Amino acid sequence: MTDPLEPAMWAEVADFDAFFQEHAEPAPKQGTPLRLYGRTYVLPASLPTLFTLQLQRVQHSARPEDIRRLLGSLFGPDAVDHWTECGMDDRRLGIVLLWATAQSAEAGTVSMERAAQLYDEREAMKATGKAAPRKAPNRPRPKGQGKGKPRNSGKRS
């Protein structure tokens, strides 16, 4: 009996080594720096695989070690202990995490103020079970609309 994992049994190998070599990306850019409790951290330019995998686990875990491992992949292994010693609360941790993940995904997309707003909205939704009302974005009206009688299709009903 032949081993199904032997290369001779494969019709064609999906070779990601070759694919990634052919589609090589430029050298990774430097991540976004931030200062927190007197220390400067530099976020990775993109989210590490460990962070993404741990995020799924931490969503359903309250174990401090899971949270340390998750945040350690972004900020270093002793960051959580330092923040705890400095008195960081859940809200601040949530805001930093929201901001940091947004920066690692695409730098400059979320301000610290927006991260705080997003965190507060999410917490309000958890408390009430309802999503916070969202304001519709201000959109310019096409010329000729918005004044007088609304236009109709011209068909009679």
Buried (B, 14 or more C-beta within 10 A) or exposed (E): EEEEEEEEEEEEEEEEEEEEEEEEEEEEEEBBEBEBEEBEBEBBBBBEEEBEEBBEEBEEEEEEEBBBBBBBBBBEEEBBEBBEEEEBEEEBBBBBBBBBBBBBEEBEEBEEEBBBBBBBBBBEEEEEEEEEEEEEEEEEEEEEEEEEEEEEEEEEE
